[in-house]
Amino acid sequence: MARLLDNPMSMLLILLAVMLLFGAPKLPGMARSLGQSMRILKSEVTELKDDHPAQTQESIKGCSAHENQGGTRPRS
């Protein structure tokens, strides 16, 4: 029995078998949750990529407009 647990591959197979036997009812829910999380992450990354160039152009225009006004306004 000790030789069976010496090999890391056999330990991995035993852990995989135990997980499939005892965790089978939870696997579909976990896969569904993972898929939903990946879709949300993908949509957020796409949204950030789409928003970034627009924000950069607005900030460049804002800086140019501010510089053309001739300085800063004194604080009250």
RAPE-V532603 format. One record per backbone hydrogen bond with DSSP energy under -0.5 kcal/mol. CO is the residue of the C=O (numbers start at 1). NH is the residue of the N-H. If there is no record, write none. Layout:
BEGIN
co: <CO | CO>
nh: <NH | NH>
END
This chain:
BEGIN
co: <1 | 3 | 3 | 7 | 8 | 9 | 10 | 11 | 12 | 13 | 14 | 15 | 16 | 17 | 18 | 19 | 20 | 23 | 23 | 24 | 24 | 26 | 27 | 28 | 29 | 30 | 31 | 32 | 33 | 34 | 35 | 36 | 37 | 38 | 39 | 40 | 41 | 42 | 43 | 44 | 45 | 46 | 47 | 48 | 49 | 50 | 51 | 52 | 53 | 54 | 55 | 56 | 57 | 58 | 59 | 60 | 61 | 62 | 63 | 64 | 65 | 66 | 67>
nh: <5 | 6 | 7 | 11 | 12 | 13 | 14 | 15 | 16 | 17 | 18 | 19 | 20 | 21 | 22 | 23 | 24 | 26 | 27 | 27 | 28 | 30 | 31 | 32 | 33 | 34 | 35 | 36 | 37 | 38 | 39 | 40 | 41 | 42 | 43 | 44 | 45 | 46 | 47 | 48 | 49 | 50 | 51 | 52 | 53 | 54 | 55 | 56 | 57 | 58 | 59 | 60 | 61 | 62 | 63 | 64 | 65 | 66 | 67 | 68 | 69 | 69 | 70>
END
